[in-house]
Amino acid sequence: MIGFMSVMTILSGLLLNLFILIQARGASLGAGFGGSGELFTERRGIDKVIHQITIILAVVFVLSIVLGIISG
């Protein structure tokens, strides 16, 4: 069980870092290539999906750490 929790923590942590780096603050996915300068935009399409996956990965990461501490 401890091995599974360690793998889950590492995998969710790496994916969480990846999805955070993919996101561009205050703009859409193309902001890294000279996108618009709008500060407040509504997330749509792939940006919304990436944002939701990031939230899910954050929850999985925290839960895997807490369960690893409780079980270990």
N, C-alpha and C positions, 0 to 999 in steps of 0.2 A: 504494500500500500504506500509506503514511503517513497519507493522508486517511482510509482505512478504520479504521486503528487509533485515530486521534483521535476519530472518530465513535463507535467502540465504547467507548472510555474514557469519553467524556462521557455517552453514553446509559446505560452500566452504572452510572456514578457517580450520576447523577440517580435512576435506579430504585432503587439501593441506599439512597440517602438517604430516598426515599419509603417503602420497606419497613421501614427502621429506625424511622421516625417512626410508622408504623402500629402497630408492636408496643408493647405495654404491659408494663413491667417487673414481673415477679412476679405477674401475673394474666392473665386472659383478655382478649379483644378489647374487652369491655365495661367494662374497668376505668376508662376515661376518663369514664364516665358513672356513677361511684359503685359499681363492682363490688366483689367480695369482697376481704377483707384477707388472704387466704392467701398465704404467702410461697413455698411449694414446691408447685407444681402440675405435673401432667403435661400436656404440650401435646397437644391433641386437635383434630381437625377442621381448621377454617380456620387456627387458630393454628399448628398443626404445618406446614401447607402454606406459610404465610407465612414461618415460620422456615427451612424448607428452601430456599425461593426466595431468601431473604436470604443464606444460605450460598453458594448457587450464584452469585448476583450478585457477592458478595465475591471469589470465586475468579476469575470472568470479569474483574472490574475489575483485580485484581492481575496476571493474565496479560496483559491488554491493555497495561498499563503496561510490564511487562517486555519483551514482544514489540516494543512501540513503541521502547523504548530500544535493543534489539538491532538492529532493522531501520533505525533512524534514525541 
